[in-house]
């Protein structure tokens, strides 16, 4: 009886195993393969949202991106632009990303000297026609550089115009990437340039009067005025950071340009305010570092 009972249990076990196997079931649960069973194929990783080697670049912004006063007095010099310039001394972002030939064929500069944030949506619209894979943005200095602190662009308006610019871009190019530079530290530029008599004479022509007016004045009123401008620049940078963070294909430089310690060698020797050729090269380095970083 015992042998017959053992044989019966063995037959039942074999039949049960056969039925379960035919039904595709397993004792581990779910879709997991049993020991020694076939392994499920790994799903391919999704393409990263940020492409560290975009194939075309369009620049928007103000006089800094136009290379103003870097070559000759009171004039643009786009060939030394940090974003799209061809100068070997600068080694622009476009050249670093695309090579010299690629930059000449697939980079475009739509920045305009004197532009403020309110001008950015129209510039972005023109740039979008080229369908670039990367758009660079550097704007905001002229919003703070007004005839008086009362004339500076309100922070709410600055935010609204920047949001409109990104919406304009996304309507045409939902996958284009955006690099956003922080607004430079205008007070640091004042402290560096005020030691040069020629620079101060050029400042009197109307370069950033809210910060640079009465450059040698250190009284309470002058100090308060400059601090007010500085506070506004910091508020602008916070807006750039916050708005950019809401767009998965936007990278802010983390205040790298604002924090960069421009010395006299990085300032134009025509106005001691705008970046020189060397200063443009430093901006290109910061941009390239941000664009090609594995993480923002």
C-alpha positions as CSV (number, residue, x, y, z in Angstrom):
1,X,0.0,0.0,0.0
2,X,2.7,2.4,0.9
3,X,4.6,1.8,-2.5
4,X,1.3,2.2,-4.4
5,X,0.5,5.4,-2.5
6,X,3.9,6.9,-3.2
7,X,3.6,6.0,-6.9
8,X,0.2,7.7,-7.1
9,X,1.5,10.9,-5.5
10,X,4.4,10.9,-8.0
11,X,2.0,10.5,-10.9
12,X,-0.2,13.4,-9.6
13,X,2.9,15.6,-9.2
14,X,4.1,14.9,-12.8
15,X,0.6,15.6,-14.2
16,X,0.3,18.8,-12.2
17,X,3.7,20.1,-13.4
18,X,2.7,19.3,-17.0
19,X,-0.6,21.2,-16.7
20,X,0.9,24.2,-15.0
21,X,3.7,24.3,-17.6
22,X,1.2,24.1,-20.5
23,X,-0.8,26.9,-19.0
24,X,2.2,29.2,-18.7
25,X,2.0,29.5,-15.0
26,X,4.8,29.5,-12.5
27,X,5.2,29.3,-8.8
28,X,7.2,32.5,-8.5
29,X,4.3,34.8,-9.5
30,X,3.5,37.4,-12.1
31,X,5.5,37.4,-15.3
32,X,8.7,36.4,-13.6
33,X,10.5,33.4,-15.3
34,X,11.1,30.4,-13.1
35,X,14.6,29.3,-12.2
36,X,16.5,28.6,-15.4
37,X,13.7,30.0,-17.5
38,X,14.1,32.5,-20.3
39,X,14.9,36.0,-19.1
40,X,12.6,38.9,-20.2
41,X,14.2,41.4,-22.7
42,X,15.2,44.7,-21.1
43,X,13.3,47.6,-22.5
44,X,15.4,50.2,-24.4
45,X,16.3,53.3,-22.4
46,X,14.4,56.4,-23.5
47,X,16.4,59.0,-25.4
48,X,17.7,61.7,-23.0
49,X,15.8,64.9,-23.0
50,X,19.0,66.9,-23.1
51,X,21.2,66.5,-26.2
52,X,24.8,67.4,-25.2
53,X,25.8,67.8,-28.8
54,X,23.2,69.8,-30.7
55,X,23.7,70.2,-34.4
56,X,22.7,73.9,-34.8
57,X,22.7,77.1,-32.7
58,X,20.7,80.3,-32.8
59,X,21.5,83.2,-30.4
60,X,19.1,85.8,-29.1
61,X,19.8,88.7,-26.7
62,X,21.5,92.0,-26.4
63,X,24.8,93.8,-27.1
64,X,26.9,91.3,-25.2
65,X,25.9,88.6,-27.7
66,X,26.6,91.0,-30.5
67,X,30.2,91.6,-29.3
68,X,29.5,95.3,-28.8
69,X,32.7,97.4,-28.1
70,X,34.9,94.3,-28.3
71,X,36.6,95.3,-31.5
72,X,36.0,99.0,-32.1
73,X,34.3,101.8,-30.1
74,X,30.5,101.9,-29.9
75,X,29.9,99.2,-32.6
76,X,29.0,95.6,-32.9
77,X,31.6,92.9,-33.6
78,X,29.6,89.6,-34.0
79,X,32.6,87.7,-35.1
80,X,33.8,87.6,-31.4
81,X,30.4,86.7,-30.0
82,X,30.6,84.1,-27.2
83,X,27.6,82.3,-28.8
84,X,28.1,82.2,-32.5
85,X,31.4,84.1,-33.3
86,X,34.0,82.8,-35.7
87,X,37.1,84.2,-33.9
88,X,39.7,81.7,-33.0
89,X,40.5,83.8,-29.9
90,X,37.0,83.4,-28.5
91,X,36.3,79.8,-29.6
92,X,32.6,80.4,-29.4
93,X,30.0,78.0,-28.2
94,X,28.9,77.3,-31.8
95,X,32.5,76.5,-32.8
96,X,33.0,74.3,-29.8
97,X,29.8,72.3,-30.6
98,X,29.8,72.3,-34.4
99,X,33.4,72.9,-35.5
100,X,34.4,75.9,-37.5
101,X,32.8,74.9,-40.7
102,X,29.6,73.7,-39.0
103,X,29.3,77.0,-37.0
104,X,29.6,79.0,-40.3
105,X,26.8,77.0,-41.8
106,X,24.5,76.2,-38.9
107,X,24.6,79.1,-36.4
108,X,22.8,82.4,-36.5
109,X,22.9,85.5,-34.3
110,X,19.6,87.3,-33.8
111,X,20.7,89.4,-30.8
112,X,20.2,93.2,-31.1
113,X,22.2,95.8,-29.2
114,X,20.0,97.6,-26.8
115,X,17.5,94.9,-26.5
116,X,15.5,94.2,-23.3
117,X,13.5,91.2,-22.3
118,X,10.4,92.7,-24.0
119,X,12.2,92.3,-27.3
120,X,13.0,88.7,-26.8
121,X,9.7,87.1,-28.0
122,X,10.2,88.7,-31.5
123,X,13.8,87.6,-31.6
124,X,12.9,84.0,-30.6
125,X,10.2,84.0,-33.4
126,X,12.8,85.0,-36.0
127,X,15.3,82.4,-34.7
128,X,12.6,79.6,-34.8
129,X,12.4,80.0,-38.5
130,X,15.9,78.4,-38.7
131,X,14.7,75.4,-36.6
132,X,17.8,75.3,-34.5
133,X,18.5,72.5,-32.0
134,X,19.8,74.9,-29.4
135,X,18.8,78.5,-28.7
136,X,21.1,80.6,-26.4
137,X,19.6,83.5,-24.4
138,X,21.5,86.3,-22.7
139,X,19.3,89.3,-21.9
140,X,18.5,91.5,-18.9
141,X,21.3,93.9,-18.5
142,X,19.5,96.6,-20.4
143,X,16.4,96.1,-18.3
144,X,18.5,97.2,-15.3
145,X,20.6,99.7,-17.2
146,X,18.1,102.6,-17.5
147,X,18.3,106.3,-17.0
148,X,17.1,105.9,-13.4
149,X,16.2,103.0,-11.1
150,X,12.5,104.0,-11.5
151,X,12.8,103.2,-15.2
152,X,14.0,99.6,-14.7
153,X,11.8,96.9,-16.0
154,X,9.5,95.6,-13.3
155,X,10.2,92.0,-12.2
156,X,6.7,90.9,-13.1
157,X,7.0,92.3,-16.6
158,X,10.4,90.6,-17.0
159,X,8.9,87.3,-16.0
160,X,5.9,87.6,-18.3
161,X,8.1,88.4,-21.4
162,X,10.5,85.6,-20.7
163,X,7.6,83.1,-20.3
164,X,6.1,84.4,-23.6
165,X,9.5,83.9,-25.3
166,X,9.6,80.2,-24.2
167,X,5.9,79.8,-25.2
168,X,6.7,81.3,-28.6
169,X,9.6,78.8,-29.1
170,X,7.6,75.8,-27.9
171,X,4.7,76.5,-30.2
172,X,7.1,76.1,-33.1
173,X,9.9,73.9,-31.8
174,X,8.8,71.7,-28.9
175,X,12.1,69.8,-28.7
176,X,14.6,72.7,-29.2
177,X,16.9,73.1,-26.3
178,X,17.5,76.5,-24.5
179,X,20.6,77.7,-22.7
180,X,19.9,80.7,-20.5
181,X,22.8,82.9,-19.2
182,X,22.4,84.8,-16.0
183,X,22.6,88.6,-16.1
184,X,26.2,89.8,-15.4
185,X,27.0,91.4,-12.0
186,X,26.7,95.1,-13.0
187,X,28.0,96.3,-9.7
188,X,31.2,94.3,-10.2
189,X,31.7,95.8,-13.6
190,X,31.3,99.3,-12.1
191,X,33.9,98.6,-9.5
192,X,36.4,97.2,-12.1
193,X,35.9,100.0,-14.7
194,X,35.7,103.0,-12.5
195,X,39.5,103.0,-12.0
196,X,40.0,103.9,-15.7
197,X,39.6,107.6,-16.6
198,X,38.9,106.8,-20.3
199,X,36.2,104.3,-19.4
200,X,34.4,106.8,-17.2
201,X,34.4,109.4,-20.0
202,X,32.7,106.8,-22.2
203,X,30.2,106.0,-19.5
204,X,29.1,109.6,-19.6
205,X,27.8,108.9,-23.2
206,X,24.9,107.0,-21.5
207,X,26.2,103.5,-20.9
208,X,24.1,102.0,-18.0
209,X,23.5,105.3,-16.2
210,X,21.5,103.7,-13.4
211,X,24.7,101.9,-12.3
212,X,27.5,103.9,-13.9
213,X,26.3,107.5,-13.5
214,X,28.5,109.6,-11.2
215,X,30.9,106.8,-11.1
216,X,33.1,108.3,-8.4
217,X,30.2,109.2,-6.1
218,X,30.2,107.1,-2.9
219,X,27.6,109.0,-0.9
220,X,24.5,107.4,0.5
221,X,22.3,108.2,-2.5
222,X,24.8,106.8,-5.0
223,X,25.3,103.7,-2.9
224,X,21.6,103.1,-2.5
225,X,21.1,103.6,-6.3
226,X,23.7,101.0,-7.2
227,X,22.4,98.6,-4.5
228,X,18.9,99.0,-6.0
229,X,20.1,98.1,-9.4
230,X,22.0,95.1,-8.0
231,X,18.9,93.8,-6.2
232,X,17.0,94.1,-9.4
233,X,19.6,92.1,-11.4
234,X,19.5,89.4,-8.7
235,X,15.7,89.3,-9.0
236,X,15.9,89.0,-12.8
237,X,18.3,86.0,-12.4
238,X,15.8,84.3,-10.0
239,X,13.1,84.7,-12.6
240,X,15.4,83.2,-15.3
241,X,16.1,80.3,-13.0
242,X,12.5,79.7,-12.0
243,X,11.0,79.9,-15.5
244,X,13.7,77.8,-17.1
245,X,13.2,75.1,-14.5
246,X,9.7,74.6,-15.6
247,X,10.8,73.7,-19.1
248,X,12.4,70.2,-19.4
249,X,14.6,71.3,-22.3
250,X,15.9,74.5,-20.7
251,X,19.2,74.9,-18.8
252,X,20.1,78.0,-16.7
253,X,23.8,78.6,-16.0
254,X,23.2,78.5,-12.2
255,X,24.4,82.2,-11.9
256,X,27.8,81.3,-13.4
257,X,28.0,84.5,-15.5
258,X,26.7,86.6,-12.6
259,X,29.3,85.1,-10.3
260,X,32.2,85.3,-12.7
261,X,34.8,87.8,-11.5
262,X,35.4,89.8,-14.7
263,X,38.7,91.7,-14.4
264,X,40.1,94.5,-16.5
265,X,41.4,92.0,-19.0
266,X,37.9,90.7,-19.6
267,X,36.4,94.2,-20.1
268,X,36.3,96.2,-23.3
269,X,39.1,98.8,-23.4
270,X,36.7,101.0,-25.3
271,X,34.0,101.3,-22.6
272,X,35.3,99.2,-19.6
273,X,31.9,97.7,-19.3
274,X,31.1,95.2,-22.1
275,X,33.2,92.0,-22.4
276,X,36.4,92.2,-24.3
277,X,37.4,89.4,-26.7
278,X,38.9,87.6,-23.7
279,X,35.7,88.2,-21.7
280,X,33.7,86.8,-24.6
281,X,35.9,83.7,-24.5
282,X,35.1,83.3,-20.8
283,X,31.4,83.5,-21.6
284,X,31.8,80.8,-24.2
285,X,33.5,78.5,-21.7
286,X,30.7,78.9,-19.2
287,X,28.1,78.2,-21.9
288,X,29.9,75.2,-23.2
289,X,30.3,73.7,-19.8
290,X,26.6,74.1,-19.1
291,X,25.4,72.7,-22.4
292,X,27.6,69.7,-22.3
293,X,27.3,68.8,-18.6
294,X,25.7,65.4,-17.9
295,X,23.4,67.0,-15.4
296,X,22.1,70.6,-15.3
